[in-house]
Amino acid sequence: MRKKIVVLTGAGISAESGIKTFRDADGLWEGHDVMQVASPEGWRKDRSLVLDFYNQRRAQLHEVHPNDGHRALVELEKDYDVTIVTQNIDDLHERAGSTDIVHLHGELFKARSTADPRLVYDWKKDITTDDKCEKGAQIRPHIVWFGEEVPMLNLAAQHTSEAHIVIIIGTSMQVYPAAGLVGVAPKDAQIYYIDPKPSINYELSMIPNLKVIEEVATTGVRKVVDELLPLK
């Protein structure tokens, strides 16, 4: 039986591919207050603004590519059962070749019905106010906004609770509930935390087998992968 690795990724790994992190230093996202473009209230107030914002993000995603950090994670599947739990809404893990990804916060290349959240569509073009689902309702970005439930959280927690090794990459470990996932890992699990400015939250502070690597994803992931894979 192969050992289980769960990889928790945040904005830091995608930033090295050219995708801007969620918030700039002034608390804005691409010049917008996040509640304008990432909340049910913002959607009700100005649907066109929200759609335009995500259309721009989607257009950018067409122009970027996986980096060495994404690609290095794929190598772990040679010898381990690997699940990637990501806070990112891009598809860079998929494009790099990883085969088991849980998207906590949704996916930019998908859209869903506002009448029935079970109606989810692959969607790589712009979403307009004329786009409707088969029930005649407006479709929206398939993104988990502030104030909404995180439907994939239980699945992510289940995977993490079974992990022999957890690798945390490019996340501040300050945004809950995602930041609390490491707290459900087995007590004897080996935890790696890769970030140039690591932030040790309560859950991490309670872990005896914690190894912090103060590097960006492209170099830090390579070091961990080389440590975990036997020399060929």
C-alpha positions in Angstrom: 0.0 0.0 0.0 1.4 3.3 -1.0 1.7 6.1 1.5 -0.7 9.0 1.2 0.5 12.6 0.6 -1.9 15.5 0.8 -0.6 18.8 -0.7 -2.3 22.0 0.5 -1.6 24.8 -2.0 -2.3 28.5 -1.9 -1.7 31.6 -4.0 2.1 31.5 -3.6 2.5 28.6 -6.0 0.4 30.2 -8.8 2.0 33.6 -8.2 5.2 32.3 -9.8 3.3 31.6 -12.9 2.2 35.2 -13.1 -1.2 35.0 -11.4 -1.6 37.8 -8.8 -2.2 36.8 -5.3 -5.7 37.3 -3.8 -5.1 40.6 -2.1 -2.5 43.3 -2.7 -0.9 45.1 0.2 -3.7 47.7 0.4 -6.4 45.0 0.8 -7.7 45.3 -2.7 -7.9 42.7 -5.5 -7.1 44.2 -8.9 -8.3 47.6 -7.5 -11.6 46.3 -6.2 -12.7 45.8 -2.6 -13.0 42.0 -2.4 -16.6 42.2 -1.2 -17.5 44.0 -4.4 -16.4 41.0 -6.6 -16.3 38.0 -4.3 -19.5 38.0 -2.2 -23.2 37.3 -2.8 -23.9 40.9 -1.8 -21.6 42.2 -4.5 -23.3 39.9 -7.1 -26.7 41.2 -6.2 -25.5 44.8 -6.3 -23.6 44.8 -9.6 -23.7 41.5 -11.6 -22.0 43.1 -14.6 -19.0 44.2 -12.5 -18.6 40.7 -11.0 -18.8 39.0 -14.4 -16.3 41.4 -15.9 -13.9 40.9 -13.0 -13.9 37.1 -13.5 -13.8 37.4 -17.2 -10.6 39.3 -16.9 -9.2 36.6 -14.5 -10.3 33.9 -17.0 -8.6 35.7 -19.9 -5.4 35.9 -17.9 -5.5 32.2 -17.0 -5.4 31.4 -20.8 -2.0 33.2 -20.9 -0.1 31.6 -18.0 1.4 28.2 -17.6 2.4 25.7 -14.8 5.7 26.4 -13.2 8.4 24.1 -11.8 6.6 23.8 -8.5 3.4 22.5 -10.2 5.4 20.1 -12.3 7.6 18.8 -9.4 4.5 17.7 -7.5 3.4 15.4 -10.4 6.6 13.4 -9.9 5.3 12.3 -6.4 2.6 10.2 -8.0 5.3 7.7 -9.1 5.6 6.4 -5.6 2.8 7.9 -3.5 -1.0 8.3 -3.4 -1.2 12.1 -3.9 -4.2 14.4 -3.4 -3.8 18.1 -4.0 -6.1 20.3 -2.0 -5.9 23.8 -3.5 -7.3 27.2 -2.5 -6.5 28.4 -6.0 -9.2 28.7 -8.7 -6.8 28.2 -11.6 -6.2 24.9 -13.4 -2.4 24.9 -13.3 -2.2 21.7 -11.3 -4.3 19.9 -13.8 -2.3 21.2 -16.7 0.9 20.2 -15.0 -0.3 16.6 -14.9 -1.6 16.1 -11.3 -4.5 13.7 -11.4 -6.4 14.1 -8.1 -7.2 17.8 -7.2 -9.8 19.1 -4.8 -10.6 22.8 -5.4 -11.8 24.3 -2.2 -12.7 27.7 -3.6 -14.1 26.6 -7.0 -12.8 26.7 -10.5 -12.4 29.7 -12.9 -12.9 27.5 -16.0 -16.3 26.4 -14.8 -19.7 28.2 -14.4 -22.8 27.2 -12.6 -26.5 27.9 -12.5 -27.9 30.4 -10.0 -31.1 28.4 -9.8 -29.5 25.0 -9.3 -25.9 24.7 -8.0 -25.8 21.1 -9.3 -25.7 22.4 -12.8 -22.0 23.1 -13.4 -20.5 23.7 -16.9 -17.0 23.7 -18.3 -16.6 27.4 -19.3 -13.4 28.9 -20.8 -15.0 32.0 -22.4 -16.5 35.1 -21.0 -19.8 34.9 -19.0 -22.3 37.5 -20.0 -25.7 38.6 -18.6 -27.3 36.8 -21.5 -25.8 33.4 -20.6 -28.5 31.1 -19.0 -28.6 27.5 -17.8 -31.1 25.0 -19.2 -33.6 26.2 -16.5 -33.4 29.7 -17.9 -31.5 31.2 -14.9 -28.4 33.3 -15.1 -25.1 31.4 -14.8 -22.3 32.7 -12.5 -18.7 31.9 -11.9 -18.2 28.6 -10.1 -16.4 30.3 -7.3 -16.9 30.1 -3.5 -17.5 33.7 -2.4 -17.2 35.1 1.1 -20.1 34.1 3.2 -20.8 30.9 1.2 -20.3 27.4 2.3 -17.2 25.5 1.2 -18.7 22.3 -0.3 -15.5 20.5 -0.8 -14.2 21.0 2.7 -15.4 17.7 4.1 -13.7 15.8 1.2 -10.5 17.7 1.8 -10.6 17.0 5.5 -11.2 13.3 4.8 -8.1 13.1 2.6 -6.0 15.1 5.1 -7.1 12.8 8.0 -5.6 9.9 6.1 -2.3 11.5 5.2 1.1 10.1 6.1 2.7 13.3 4.7 1.3 16.8 4.3 3.0 19.4 2.1 1.8 23.0 2.5 2.8 25.4 -0.2 2.5 29.1 -0.7 -0.2 29.9 1.8 -0.3 32.3 4.8 -2.2 29.7 6.9 -4.4 32.5 8.0 -7.6 32.0 5.9 -10.1 29.6 7.5 -11.5 27.0 7.1 -8.6 26.0 4.8 -6.0 26.9 7.3 -7.5 24.5 9.8 -7.1 21.4 7.6 -3.7 20.6 8.9 -5.2 20.2 12.3 -7.0 17.0 11.2 -3.8 15.3 9.9 -2.7 12.3 12.0 -0.5 13.2 14.9 2.4 11.3 13.5 2.2 12.8 10.0 5.3 14.5 8.6 4.4 18.1 7.7 6.4 20.3 5.3 5.6 24.0 5.0 7.1 25.8 2.0 6.8 29.6 2.0 9.2 32.5 1.8 7.5 34.1 4.7 5.9 31.3 6.7 3.3 32.0 9.3 2.8 29.5 12.0 -0.8 29.3 13.1 -2.2 27.4 16.1 -2.6 24.1 14.2 1.0 24.2 12.9 2.3 25.1 16.3 0.9 21.9 17.8 2.6 19.6 15.2 5.8 17.9 16.4 6.9 16.7 12.9 7.0 20.1 11.2 9.7 21.1 8.7 9.7 24.7 7.5 11.3 25.5 4.2 11.6 29.3 3.7 11.6 29.3 0.0 9.4 30.0 -3.0 7.5 27.1 -4.4 9.6 26.5 -7.5 12.7 25.8 -5.4 11.2 24.6 -2.2 9.0 22.0 -3.7 11.9 20.6 -5.6 13.8 20.1 -2.4 10.9 18.2 -0.8 10.3 16.0 -3.8 13.9 15.1 -4.0 13.8 14.1 -0.3 10.7 12.0 -0.7 11.5 10.2 -3.9 14.2 7.5 -3.8 17.3 8.1 -5.9 17.1 6.5 -9.3 
